[in-house]
Amino acid sequence: MLHRTLGTTGPQVSALGLGCMGMSALYGDADRAESIATVHAALDAGVTLLDTGDFYGMGHNELLIGEALRSAPPAHREKALTSVKFGALRDPDGGWSGYDGRPAAVKNFAAYSLQRLGVDHIDVYRIARIDPDVPVEETVGAIAELVEAGHVRHIGLSEVGADTIRRAAAVAPISDLQIEYSLISRGIEEAILPTCRELGIGVTAYGVLSRGLISGHFARDRQLAANDFRGMSPRFQGENLQRNLDLVDALREVAEAKGASVAQTAIAWVLSRGEDIVPLVGARRRDRLTEALGALDVTLGADDLAAIEKAVPVGAAAGERYPASQMAHLDSEH
């Protein structure tokens, strides 16, 4: 397994991390046994970074990861690093009701996460979306107090813009920014990524396959389950979906010429963007994990990168990456 370091102050982690959200929520039903087996397979392959959120399935995901860690070989468990997002407020019916970044809330969220995960510290802790009613300095300051107390190792950020990154970094060292980054979501390249690099902050990139859209496995006539949030995602709607899958078809030609899958090529592209970027792959099954790990063996030369850029030009995606109501919560988009 290749390794990368999250910024100048963060931990060394595997070059690919495992995003665990889909094992509990938002992509339709998941198989618990297969999910745990996938976490075990990732740890066995040398993946050390496990990413979750306390609101994924209202705690279900953290409990699942805790179970997977308890049942993993001790050597694997000791190397595993947890990256946790907090702050999203849910209701008993699964609805969303904003974000809470107050210092007291930060510490409350952390206490519950530590219990559910069954660990004595969280390796990277971050608010999922900025609370518009609480200055980021207060939220980050509360995490810094958790670091000082030994409950958290490193402070992260999620989906914030360049100005907020600077404000947060002025309070305490920031290890990494977690943000969507893929062939069809390249907005961070203009200001956010340069700011991170200026300040020595790493990037953990989620959505590297755009929620399966550019995985090469999404069929044009696929019917999504009622509990799959992609059914509300603009990029999966009508003509947008067809236009985006046209891009995938063009990418497939490049991938086949390399002897790689579409997913491997898309992940390898993110890996190629810099040693300070760690892609998170959202595999829910062992076969998808195996495919994703194969991206580490794909080397993209200048000609390959040019062919990929031609197949999927900057700004070619049809539709926003979230519905308008969710885009409004993204500090990174303002």
N, C-alpha and C positions, 0 to 999 in steps of 0.2 A: 504493500500500500504506500502510495506517495503521501507526503504530508505538506501542509502549509501552515503558516502562522497567522492568526487573526490580528492584523495590525502590529504595531510596535510594542503593545502592552498586553496583548491577549495570549491565549494558550496555543500550543501547537496541536493541530487537529488533522484528521484524515483529509485528503484532497477532495473527497466527496463526503457530504453529510447525508444522513437519512432524515427526511421530513416525515413526521409520523401522523400529521393531521388526518389524512384520508383513512387511517385505520379506525377512526372513531366518528367522523362527521363529514358532512358536506358533499361527499362523492357517492352517496348511496350506501347501501348496506355493505359491511365488511365482515370477513371471517376472523373471529378472535384468535383461533388457534393458528391460522395461517399468518396473521399479523405478528404474533409472538414468534413464530418460526422465522419470519422475515427479519425481525430485529436480531434474533440469534444468528441468522446467516450473515447479516451485515457485520455484526461484531466479529464473527469468525473470519470474515474476509478482511478485517482490519479497519473497518469503519469505526471511528471513535465518537463522532458528533451526532447526537440524537436531538432533534429539534421538535419542540412541542409548544402547546399553549394551555394555560389552565382552563380556558374556556372551550377547548375542543371536546365536544360531547359533555360539557359541564363537568369536567374532571375525569371523564372516562379515559381520555388519552394518557393522562399522567398515571392513573391506576394501571393501565395496560403496560406502560413502560416500566413502572415499578415491578410488576409481575415478571416482565421479561428479564429485567436486571437480576431479580432474586433467583430466577431459575437458570441464569447463564453461568458458564464456568467462572470461577472467581477471577482468573487471569483476565478474562474479557470484561467482567464487571468493573474491575479496578481501572481499566483503561477508558471506560465509557465516560463521555462528558455530556452533561445536560444543558441544553439551551432552551430557556423557558420565556414565553411571552405572557404578559398579564394585562389586566386593566379593562378588558371587554366585559360589559355587564349583560347578563342573560336573565331570562325569566323562565318559570317552570314549563312553559310551552315551547321553549327553544328560541324565543324571540331575542332581539338585540335592543338594548336600551342605553347605548352610549358607552363612555369610557370614564374611568376613575383613576386619576393620577395623584391624588392627595397622599402625602407622606404616610399617614396612618393606614390608608388603604393599601399602599405598596407593601407595607410590613405584614398586613393581614393576609394579602394574597400569597406572599412568600411563605408564611407559616403553613398555610394549607397545602401549597405545592410540595414543600419539604416532606410533609406527612404522606401525601399521596404517592410521591416518587419513592419514598423509603430511603432517602439520602440525608446526609448531614450538611450538605451544601449544594447550591446550584452553581454550575460553572459559568454560565452567561445568563444574565437576567435583563429583561427589557420590556418596556410598555409597548403593547401591540400597535396602538395608535395614540397620538398625543391627545391628552385631555385639554380641550380648548379653554377650560375654566381654571386650569392650574399651570403656572409657568413651568416650562420643562426643567428649569433650574431646581425647582422644588422636588420634582419627581426623581431626577437624577441624584440629587442630594440625599434623598431617602435610600436609594439603592447603594450609594456610597457608604451610608451608615451600616447597611447590611453587610457590605464588604468588610468594613472595619470590625464588625462583630463576628466575622467568620462564616456567615450564613450564605454569602455569595462570593464568588471569586472574581468575576469580571462584569463590567457594565456594557450593555449593548444598546443599540437604538433600532427602531423599526419604522420604515416608511416615512422618513422625515426629509425635509429639504435642506439645502446648504446652510441657510441662516440658522436653523434649529440645530444642526450638527455643530456649528461653531459655538452656539450658546451652551450646549450640553458639554462640549469638550473643555469649556472654560471652567466648569465646575469640578470635573473629575476625569481621569483617563477613560476613554471609550475604546473598547476592543474592536467592535465591528458594527456595521450597519446591516441589518437584514432588510432586503428590498427585492422586489421583482426585477429580474434581469434575464432576458432571453433574446433569441434572434428577432422576435416580434415585439419585444418590450425593451426598448433601448433608451428610454428617456433619461436614465441616470448619467449617460455619457456626456451630456452638455455641461452640467454644473455640479451634480452630486458626487459623481465618481472622482473628478479632479479635487474636490474639497476633501473627500476622504483621504486621498493620496497625499495631499498637502499636510494633513494633520496626522498621518500615520494610522489611519483607521481602516481595518479590513472590511470586506464585504462578504456576507453570506447570502448567496443569490437563490431566492426561491422562484418557483414558477418557470424553471429552466425549460420545461416542456409545455409551458402555458396550459397547465392543468390537463395534459394529455392531448391538447389540440395539435401540437407539432410532434407527437410521439411516433407518428406513422401507423398508429393502431386505431385511430378514431375514424369510423366509417361515416360516409356522407349521409346515410339513412339511419344512423343510430338513434334509438329512442332512449332518452334519459329518464331515470327514475324520478318520481315526484320529490324525493328527498335529496336530489342531486342539484346543488346550487348552480351548476353550469347551465341548467335550464333557464336561468335568469341572466346569464352572462352575455353581454352584447356580442362577443366574438363567436358565440355558439348559436347565434340567431340567424335563421333564414339565409338571405343572400350573403351576409357577413361570413357565415360558416362556409359556404361554398367557395367564396373568394379566398378565405384563409386556407382551406384544404387544397386549393390550386397552388398555393405557395408550398405546401407540404409535398405535393407531387413534384414540383421543381426541385425541392431539396432532396427528394428520394433519388433522383437521377445522380446527383452529386454523391450521395451516400453509397449508392450501388457501385459507382466507379471507384470508390475507396474500399469496397468490400466491407462496409459497415452498415448498420441499421440507421434509419432516420433518427431515432432517439439518441443513439450513440454519437452521431454527427452533431446533433444540436447541443448535447451536453459537452462534447469536446470543444465546440466553438466557445462556450462560456468559459471552460477551463483555459482556453487559449488567450483570454482577455487580460490575464495577469496573474502573477503568483499570489497576489493579495485577495483573490476572489475564490471562494469555496462554494461550488454549486451544491444545493440541497436537492436530492432526488426523492420524489414522493412515492416510491414503490410500496405497494401494499401486498405484493406477492413475491415469492422467491424468484420466479422466472423473470419478472420485470426488474428485480434487483440485479440479477445476473447480467441482464442486458445492459443496464445502466453502468455497472462496474466495468463493462467492456469498453466504455468511453475512455478509460484511462490508458488503453492501448492504442487509441487512435491519435496519430500525429498529423496535424494539419499544417502543410507548408503554405507558402505565399500563394501558389496557384490554387490550392484547395480553398483557402480563405476568400480569394477573389471569386471563385465559382459559387461559394456559399452566399456571398454578398450579392451576386448577380441573381441568384435564385430567390433570395429573400432580402430585397433592398430595405434600407432603413425607412421606417414609416409605412411599410407596405401593408401592415395588418389592418383588417377591416373591423372597426368597433373598438370601444374602450375596453380596458382590462377588467373593469368592475362596472356594475350598474351605477347610474348617476348618484343614487343615495349613498353608496359606499365611497365613490370617488370624492365626495364632499368631505370625508373624514381623513383623506390622505394629505398630510402636510407636504409630502413629497411632490404633489401635483399642483401646489399653489405657489 
